[in-house]
Amino acid sequence: MTLEQFRSYHRLTYQQLADLIGLSGNDARRTVHRYATGQRFPSPQMLRRIRLATRAAVTAEDFVAQHTTAHTTNHVTAHLTALGA
C-alpha cells in the first residue's frame, strides 16, 4: 500500500499524516505530500517511522515500487516523446 493509499483509506489530511508519523514544523505537510505522491523518497529513519506509524501497512518496499513505477513511466514517456509518438 502506498502512503497516499493509506492516507486516503484512513481519510487523513496531509497534516494529520505528518502528525501521525511525527513530522513537525512549517514544511511537515508539504514533506508528507511529497512522500505520498512519490516526489521525494524518505530517509531510512523516516521509512522506519512510517512503517511503525502505519503498523506496517506502508513499507520501504512500497516506496521502492512506487518510485520504480514512476521512473519507468517517465523514462518510457521521454522516449516516446523523443520518437514523436
Backbone as XML, in Angstrom:
<?xml version="1.0"?>
<chain id="A" units="angstrom">
  <residue number="1" name="MET">
    <atom name="N" x="0.851" y="-1.170" z="0.000"/>
    <atom name="CA" x="0.000" y="0.000" z="0.000"/>
    <atom name="C" x="0.898" y="1.235" z="0.000"/>
  </residue>
  <residue number="2" name="THR">
    <atom name="N" x="0.596" y="2.185" z="-0.844"/>
    <atom name="CA" x="1.371" y="3.426" z="-0.850"/>
    <atom name="C" x="0.934" y="4.322" z="0.307"/>
  </residue>
  <residue number="3" name="LEU">
    <atom name="N" x="1.752" y="5.296" z="0.613"/>
    <atom name="CA" x="1.398" y="6.240" z="1.669"/>
    <atom name="C" x="0.146" y="7.023" z="1.283"/>
  </residue>
  <residue number="4" name="GLU">
    <atom name="N" x="0.001" y="7.334" z="0.008"/>
    <atom name="CA" x="-1.195" y="8.047" z="-0.461"/>
    <atom name="C" x="-2.437" y="7.176" z="-0.299"/>
  </residue>
  <residue number="5" name="GLN">
    <atom name="N" x="-2.327" y="5.904" z="-0.594"/>
    <atom name="CA" x="-3.461" y="4.982" z="-0.408"/>
    <atom name="C" x="-3.819" y="4.883" z="1.075"/>
  </residue>
  <residue number="6" name="PHE">
    <atom name="N" x="-2.812" y="4.796" z="1.920"/>
    <atom name="CA" x="-3.044" y="4.750" z="3.364"/>
    <atom name="C" x="-3.766" y="6.009" z="3.827"/>
  </residue>
  <residue number="7" name="ARG">
    <atom name="N" x="-3.264" y="7.159" z="3.377"/>
    <atom name="CA" x="-3.874" y="8.442" z="3.766"/>
    <atom name="C" x="-5.324" y="8.524" z="3.327"/>
  </residue>
  <residue number="8" name="SER">
    <atom name="N" x="-5.565" y="8.140" z="2.091"/>
    <atom name="CA" x="-6.917" y="8.195" z="1.542"/>
    <atom name="C" x="-7.843" y="7.206" z="2.264"/>
  </residue>
  <residue number="9" name="TYR">
    <atom name="N" x="-7.371" y="5.993" z="2.463"/>
    <atom name="CA" x="-8.181" y="4.961" z="3.123"/>
    <atom name="C" x="-8.603" y="5.398" z="4.526"/>
  </residue>
  <residue number="10" name="HIS">
    <atom name="N" x="-7.683" y="6.026" z="5.252"/>
    <atom name="CA" x="-7.965" y="6.454" z="6.617"/>
    <atom name="C" x="-8.516" y="7.877" z="6.688"/>
  </residue>
  <residue number="11" name="ARG">
    <atom name="N" x="-8.735" y="8.471" z="5.532"/>
    <atom name="CA" x="-9.309" y="9.822" z="5.428"/>
    <atom name="C" x="-8.540" y="10.840" z="6.256"/>
  </residue>
  <residue number="12" name="LEU">
    <atom name="N" x="-7.227" y="10.815" z="6.066"/>
    <atom name="CA" x="-6.346" y="11.737" z="6.774"/>
    <atom name="C" x="-5.947" y="12.881" z="5.863"/>
  </residue>
  <residue number="13" name="THR">
    <atom name="N" x="-5.786" y="14.042" z="6.436"/>
    <atom name="CA" x="-5.188" y="15.145" z="5.693"/>
    <atom name="C" x="-3.677" y="14.926" z="5.699"/>
  </residue>
  <residue number="14" name="TYR">
    <atom name="N" x="-2.969" y="15.653" z="4.870"/>
    <atom name="CA" x="-1.507" y="15.550" z="4.887"/>
    <atom name="C" x="-0.950" y="15.989" z="6.240"/>
  </residue>
  <residue number="15" name="GLN">
    <atom name="N" x="-1.555" y="16.972" z="6.866"/>
    <atom name="CA" x="-1.100" y="17.418" z="8.182"/>
    <atom name="C" x="-1.338" y="16.336" z="9.225"/>
  </residue>
  <residue number="16" name="GLN">
    <atom name="N" x="-2.492" y="15.696" z="9.183"/>
    <atom name="CA" x="-2.767" y="14.610" z="10.132"/>
    <atom name="C" x="-1.783" y="13.457" z="9.941"/>
  </residue>
  <residue number="17" name="LEU">
    <atom name="N" x="-1.460" y="13.171" z="8.694"/>
    <atom name="CA" x="-0.491" y="12.117" z="8.410"/>
    <atom name="C" x="0.900" y="12.524" z="8.911"/>
  </residue>
  <residue number="18" name="ALA">
    <atom name="N" x="1.261" y="13.773" z="8.730"/>
    <atom name="CA" x="2.541" y="14.274" z="9.249"/>
    <atom name="C" x="2.589" y="14.117" z="10.761"/>
  </residue>
  <residue number="19" name="ASP">
    <atom name="N" x="1.514" y="14.464" z="11.432"/>
    <atom name="CA" x="1.453" y="14.321" z="12.887"/>
    <atom name="C" x="1.578" y="12.853" z="13.286"/>
  </residue>
  <residue number="20" name="LEU">
    <atom name="N" x="0.921" y="11.974" z="12.558"/>
    <atom name="CA" x="0.948" y="10.542" z="12.849"/>
    <atom name="C" x="2.364" y="9.974" z="12.781"/>
  </residue>
  <residue number="21" name="ILE">
    <atom name="N" x="3.135" y="10.422" z="11.791"/>
    <atom name="CA" x="4.489" y="9.883" z="11.655"/>
    <atom name="C" x="5.534" y="10.716" z="12.401"/>
  </residue>
  <residue number="22" name="GLY">
    <atom name="N" x="5.077" y="11.754" z="13.085"/>
    <atom name="CA" x="5.968" y="12.518" z="13.943"/>
    <atom name="C" x="6.748" y="13.622" z="13.263"/>
  </residue>
  <residue number="23" name="LEU">
    <atom name="N" x="6.247" y="14.110" z="12.150"/>
    <atom name="CA" x="6.880" y="15.247" z="11.486"/>
    <atom name="C" x="6.274" y="16.536" z="12.029"/>
  </residue>
  <residue number="24" name="SER">
    <atom name="N" x="7.123" y="17.510" z="12.249"/>
    <atom name="CA" x="6.620" y="18.801" z="12.703"/>
    <atom name="C" x="7.343" y="19.906" z="11.957"/>
  </residue>
  <residue number="25" name="GLY">
    <atom name="N" x="6.872" y="21.084" z="12.163"/>
    <atom name="CA" x="7.490" y="22.229" z="11.510"/>
    <atom name="C" x="6.642" y="22.744" z="10.370"/>
  </residue>
  <residue number="26" name="ASN">
    <atom name="N" x="7.111" y="23.844" z="9.790"/>
    <atom name="CA" x="6.354" y="24.520" z="8.742"/>
    <atom name="C" x="6.171" y="23.692" z="7.482"/>
  </residue>
  <residue number="27" name="ASP">
    <atom name="N" x="7.142" y="22.844" z="7.175"/>
    <atom name="CA" x="7.083" y="22.078" z="5.928"/>
    <atom name="C" x="6.628" y="20.640" z="6.106"/>
  </residue>
  <residue number="28" name="ALA">
    <atom name="N" x="6.139" y="20.265" z="7.280"/>
    <atom name="CA" x="5.764" y="18.874" z="7.546"/>
    <atom name="C" x="4.691" y="18.387" z="6.566"/>
  </residue>
  <residue number="29" name="ARG">
    <atom name="N" x="3.650" y="19.177" z="6.367"/>
    <atom name="CA" x="2.567" y="18.794" z="5.464"/>
    <atom name="C" x="3.088" y="18.632" z="4.046"/>
  </residue>
  <residue number="30" name="ARG">
    <atom name="N" x="3.914" y="19.559" z="3.615"/>
    <atom name="CA" x="4.466" y="19.517" z="2.263"/>
    <atom name="C" x="5.395" y="18.303" z="2.082"/>
  </residue>
  <residue number="31" name="THR">
    <atom name="N" x="6.195" y="18.023" z="3.089"/>
    <atom name="CA" x="7.101" y="16.871" z="3.025"/>
    <atom name="C" x="6.313" y="15.580" z="2.905"/>
  </residue>
  <residue number="32" name="VAL">
    <atom name="N" x="5.275" y="15.421" z="3.713"/>
    <atom name="CA" x="4.444" y="14.211" z="3.641"/>
    <atom name="C" x="3.760" y="14.121" z="2.281"/>
  </residue>
  <residue number="33" name="HIS">
    <atom name="N" x="3.296" y="15.233" z="1.768"/>
    <atom name="CA" x="2.683" y="15.241" z="0.443"/>
    <atom name="C" x="3.681" y="14.735" z="-0.598"/>
  </residue>
  <residue number="34" name="ARG">
    <atom name="N" x="4.901" y="15.193" z="-0.513"/>
    <atom name="CA" x="5.934" y="14.760" z="-1.467"/>
    <atom name="C" x="6.238" y="13.273" z="-1.324"/>
  </residue>
  <residue number="35" name="TYR">
    <atom name="N" x="6.271" y="12.761" z="-0.089"/>
    <atom name="CA" x="6.456" y="11.318" z="0.107"/>
    <atom name="C" x="5.281" y="10.557" z="-0.506"/>
  </residue>
  <residue number="36" name="ALA">
    <atom name="N" x="4.072" y="11.020" z="-0.206"/>
    <atom name="CA" x="2.862" y="10.312" z="-0.627"/>
    <atom name="C" x="2.685" y="10.293" z="-2.134"/>
  </residue>
  <residue number="37" name="THR">
    <atom name="N" x="3.117" y="11.346" z="-2.798"/>
    <atom name="CA" x="2.931" y="11.431" z="-4.249"/>
    <atom name="C" x="4.150" y="10.975" z="-5.032"/>
  </residue>
  <residue number="38" name="GLY">
    <atom name="N" x="5.181" y="10.508" z="-4.322"/>
    <atom name="CA" x="6.352" y="9.973" z="-4.998"/>
    <atom name="C" x="7.341" y="11.009" z="-5.487"/>
  </residue>
  <residue number="39" name="GLN">
    <atom name="N" x="7.188" y="12.250" z="-5.063"/>
    <atom name="CA" x="8.118" y="13.301" z="-5.472"/>
    <atom name="C" x="9.408" y="13.271" z="-4.672"/>
  </residue>
  <residue number="40" name="ARG">
    <atom name="N" x="9.358" y="12.612" z="-3.521"/>
    <atom name="CA" x="10.517" y="12.558" z="-2.629"/>
    <atom name="C" x="10.566" y="11.186" z="-1.979"/>
  </residue>
  <residue number="41" name="PHE">
    <atom name="N" x="11.778" y="10.668" z="-1.784"/>
    <atom name="CA" x="11.957" y="9.355" z="-1.162"/>
    <atom name="C" x="12.412" y="9.566" z="0.282"/>
  </residue>
  <residue number="42" name="PRO">
    <atom name="N" x="11.713" y="8.970" z="1.252"/>
    <atom name="CA" x="12.070" y="9.163" z="2.662"/>
    <atom name="C" x="13.430" y="8.552" z="3.021"/>
  </residue>
  <residue number="43" name="SER">
    <atom name="N" x="14.064" y="9.120" z="4.027"/>
    <atom name="CA" x="15.321" y="8.577" z="4.557"/>
    <atom name="C" x="15.037" y="7.233" z="5.228"/>
  </residue>
  <residue number="44" name="PRO">
    <atom name="N" x="16.072" y="6.438" z="5.467"/>
    <atom name="CA" x="15.858" y="5.165" z="6.170"/>
    <atom name="C" x="15.176" y="5.338" z="7.532"/>
  </residue>
  <residue number="45" name="GLN">
    <atom name="N" x="15.546" y="6.378" z="8.270"/>
    <atom name="CA" x="14.914" y="6.627" z="9.564"/>
    <atom name="C" x="13.435" y="6.957" z="9.400"/>
  </residue>
  <residue number="46" name="MET">
    <atom name="N" x="13.115" y="7.763" z="8.382"/>
    <atom name="CA" x="11.721" y="8.120" z="8.150"/>
    <atom name="C" x="10.927" y="6.907" z="7.659"/>
  </residue>
  <residue number="47" name="LEU">
    <atom name="N" x="11.547" y="6.063" z="6.859"/>
    <atom name="CA" x="10.867" y="4.838" z="6.414"/>
    <atom name="C" x="10.482" y="3.981" z="7.620"/>
  </residue>
  <residue number="48" name="ARG">
    <atom name="N" x="11.357" y="3.893" z="8.612"/>
    <atom name="CA" x="11.041" y="3.131" z="9.827"/>
    <atom name="C" x="9.890" y="3.776" z="10.584"/>
  </residue>
  <residue number="49" name="ARG">
    <atom name="N" x="9.908" y="5.092" z="10.678"/>
    <atom name="CA" x="8.823" y="5.799" z="11.378"/>
    <atom name="C" x="7.492" y="5.613" z="10.665"/>
  </residue>
  <residue number="50" name="ILE">
    <atom name="N" x="7.517" y="5.658" z="9.345"/>
    <atom name="CA" x="6.286" y="5.458" z="8.567"/>
    <atom name="C" x="5.776" y="4.033" z="8.759"/>
  </residue>
  <residue number="51" name="ARG">
    <atom name="N" x="6.688" y="3.063" z="8.698"/>
    <atom name="CA" x="6.277" y="1.663" z="8.896"/>
    <atom name="C" x="5.636" y="1.473" z="10.268"/>
  </residue>
  <residue number="52" name="LEU">
    <atom name="N" x="6.241" y="2.039" z="11.302"/>
    <atom name="CA" x="5.691" y="1.908" z="12.648"/>
    <atom name="C" x="4.355" y="2.633" z="12.791"/>
  </residue>
  <residue number="53" name="ALA">
    <atom name="N" x="4.280" y="3.849" z="12.278"/>
    <atom name="CA" x="3.056" y="4.647" z="12.405"/>
    <atom name="C" x="1.880" y="4.036" z="11.653"/>
  </residue>
  <residue number="54" name="THR">
    <atom name="N" x="2.186" y="3.347" z="10.556"/>
    <atom name="CA" x="1.106" y="2.742" z="9.750"/>
    <atom name="C" x="0.902" y="1.269" z="10.100"/>
  </residue>
  <residue number="55" name="ARG">
    <atom name="N" x="1.571" y="0.818" z="11.140"/>
    <atom name="CA" x="1.506" y="-0.590" z="11.568"/>
    <atom name="C" x="1.841" y="-1.527" z="10.418"/>
  </residue>
  <residue number="56" name="ALA">
    <atom name="N" x="2.882" y="-1.165" z="9.701"/>
    <atom name="CA" x="3.441" y="-1.934" z="8.579"/>
    <atom name="C" x="2.517" y="-2.005" z="7.370"/>
  </residue>
  <residue number="57" name="ALA">
    <atom name="N" x="1.521" y="-1.127" z="7.305"/>
    <atom name="CA" x="0.680" y="-1.063" z="6.108"/>
    <atom name="C" x="1.458" y="-0.437" z="4.958"/>
  </residue>
  <residue number="58" name="VAL">
    <atom name="N" x="2.412" y="0.438" z="5.285"/>
    <atom name="CA" x="3.274" y="1.076" z="4.290"/>
    <atom name="C" x="4.716" y="0.726" z="4.662"/>
  </residue>
  <residue number="59" name="THR">
    <atom name="N" x="5.429" y="0.131" z="3.728"/>
    <atom name="CA" x="6.795" y="-0.315" z="3.984"/>
    <atom name="C" x="7.766" y="0.326" z="2.990"/>
  </residue>
  <residue number="60" name="ALA">
    <atom name="N" x="9.034" y="0.112" z="3.215"/>
    <atom name="CA" x="10.062" y="0.609" z="2.297"/>
    <atom name="C" x="9.846" y="0.034" z="0.902"/>
  </residue>
  <residue number="61" name="GLU">
    <atom name="N" x="9.443" y="-1.224" z="0.833"/>
    <atom name="CA" x="9.201" y="-1.867" z="-0.456"/>
    <atom name="C" x="8.107" y="-1.151" z="-1.250"/>
  </residue>
  <residue number="62" name="ASP">
    <atom name="N" x="7.120" y="-0.615" z="-0.542"/>
    <atom name="CA" x="6.054" y="0.136" z="-1.216"/>
    <atom name="C" x="6.601" y="1.408" z="-1.854"/>
  </residue>
  <residue number="63" name="PHE">
    <atom name="N" x="7.524" y="2.073" z="-1.179"/>
    <atom name="CA" x="8.142" y="3.273" z="-1.747"/>
    <atom name="C" x="9.013" y="2.918" z="-2.939"/>
  </residue>
  <residue number="64" name="VAL">
    <atom name="N" x="9.757" y="1.827" z="-2.837"/>
    <atom name="CA" x="10.597" y="1.395" z="-3.950"/>
    <atom name="C" x="9.736" y="1.078" z="-5.160"/>
  </residue>
  <residue number="65" name="ALA">
    <atom name="N" x="8.649" y="0.350" z="-4.948"/>
    <atom name="CA" x="7.752" y="0.008" z="-6.056"/>
    <atom name="C" x="7.145" y="1.266" z="-6.676"/>
  </residue>
  <residue number="66" name="GLN">
    <atom name="N" x="6.737" y="2.211" z="-5.833"/>
    <atom name="CA" x="6.152" y="3.464" z="-6.334"/>
    <atom name="C" x="7.171" y="4.239" z="-7.163"/>
  </residue>
  <residue number="67" name="HIS">
    <atom name="N" x="8.393" y="4.338" z="-6.682"/>
    <atom name="CA" x="9.417" y="5.091" z="-7.398"/>
    <atom name="C" x="9.866" y="4.372" z="-8.660"/>
  </residue>
  <residue number="68" name="THR">
    <atom name="N" x="9.924" y="3.054" z="-8.607"/>
    <atom name="CA" x="10.301" y="2.285" z="-9.785"/>
    <atom name="C" x="9.268" y="2.467" z="-10.885"/>
  </residue>
  <residue number="69" name="THR">
    <atom name="N" x="7.998" y="2.389" z="-10.521"/>
    <atom name="CA" x="6.912" y="2.572" z="-11.482"/>
    <atom name="C" x="6.948" y="3.982" z="-12.063"/>
  </residue>
  <residue number="70" name="ALA">
    <atom name="N" x="7.107" y="4.978" z="-11.214"/>
    <atom name="CA" x="7.141" y="6.370" z="-11.682"/>
    <atom name="C" x="8.341" y="6.595" z="-12.590"/>
  </residue>
  <residue number="71" name="HIS">
    <atom name="N" x="9.501" y="6.062" z="-12.217"/>
    <atom name="CA" x="10.704" y="6.244" z="-13.031"/>
    <atom name="C" x="10.544" y="5.568" z="-14.391"/>
  </residue>
  <residue number="72" name="THR">
    <atom name="N" x="10.019" y="4.357" z="-14.385"/>
    <atom name="CA" x="9.825" y="3.625" z="-15.644"/>
    <atom name="C" x="8.849" y="4.365" z="-16.537"/>
  </residue>
  <residue number="73" name="THR">
    <atom name="N" x="7.759" y="4.846" z="-15.969"/>
    <atom name="CA" x="6.757" y="5.582" z="-16.743"/>
    <atom name="C" x="7.363" y="6.848" z="-17.335"/>
  </residue>
  <residue number="74" name="ASN">
    <atom name="N" x="8.118" y="7.589" z="-16.520"/>
    <atom name="CA" x="8.749" y="8.812" z="-17.013"/>
    <atom name="C" x="9.774" y="8.511" z="-18.098"/>
  </residue>
  <residue number="75" name="HIS">
    <atom name="N" x="10.520" y="7.444" z="-17.936"/>
    <atom name="CA" x="11.539" y="7.048" z="-18.903"/>
    <atom name="C" x="10.891" y="6.676" z="-20.242"/>
  </residue>
  <residue number="76" name="VAL">
    <atom name="N" x="9.835" y="5.889" z="-20.192"/>
    <atom name="CA" x="9.131" y="5.481" z="-21.417"/>
    <atom name="C" x="8.500" y="6.682" z="-22.090"/>
  </residue>
  <residue number="77" name="THR">
    <atom name="N" x="7.886" y="7.562" z="-21.305"/>
    <atom name="CA" x="7.259" y="8.759" z="-21.868"/>
    <atom name="C" x="8.293" y="9.636" z="-22.554"/>
  </residue>
  <residue number="78" name="ALA">
    <atom name="N" x="9.460" y="9.789" z="-21.946"/>
    <atom name="CA" x="10.520" y="10.587" z="-22.557"/>
    <atom name="C" x="10.957" y="9.993" z="-23.900"/>
  </residue>
  <residue number="79" name="HIS">
    <atom name="N" x="11.089" y="8.662" z="-23.949"/>
    <atom name="CA" x="11.484" y="8.009" z="-25.205"/>
    <atom name="C" x="10.404" y="8.167" z="-26.269"/>
  </residue>
  <residue number="80" name="LEU">
    <atom name="N" x="9.153" y="8.019" z="-25.887"/>
    <atom name="CA" x="8.072" y="8.159" z="-26.854"/>
    <atom name="C" x="8.011" y="9.586" z="-27.382"/>
  </residue>
  <residue number="81" name="THR">
    <atom name="N" x="8.214" y="10.547" z="-26.508"/>
    <atom name="CA" x="8.214" y="11.939" z="-26.928"/>
    <atom name="C" x="9.362" y="12.213" z="-27.891"/>
  </residue>
  <residue number="82" name="ALA">
    <atom name="N" x="10.526" y="11.666" z="-27.584"/>
    <atom name="CA" x="11.682" y="11.841" z="-28.464"/>
    <atom name="C" x="11.456" y="11.214" z="-29.829"/>
  </residue>
  <residue number="83" name="LEU">
    <atom name="N" x="10.662" y="10.145" z="-29.854"/>
    <atom name="CA" x="10.372" y="9.467" z="-31.132"/>
    <atom name="C" x="9.219" y="10.140" z="-31.885"/>
  </residue>
  <residue number="84" name="GLY">
    <atom name="N" x="8.592" y="11.105" z="-31.234"/>
    <atom name="CA" x="7.488" y="11.802" z="-31.883"/>
    <atom name="C" x="6.170" y="11.048" z="-31.789"/>
  </residue>
  <residue number="85" name="ALA">
    <atom name="N" x="6.078" y="10.128" z="-30.853"/>
    <atom name="CA" x="4.847" y="9.339" z="-30.696"/>
    <atom name="C" x="3.825" y="10.089" z="-29.874"/>
  </residue>
</chain>
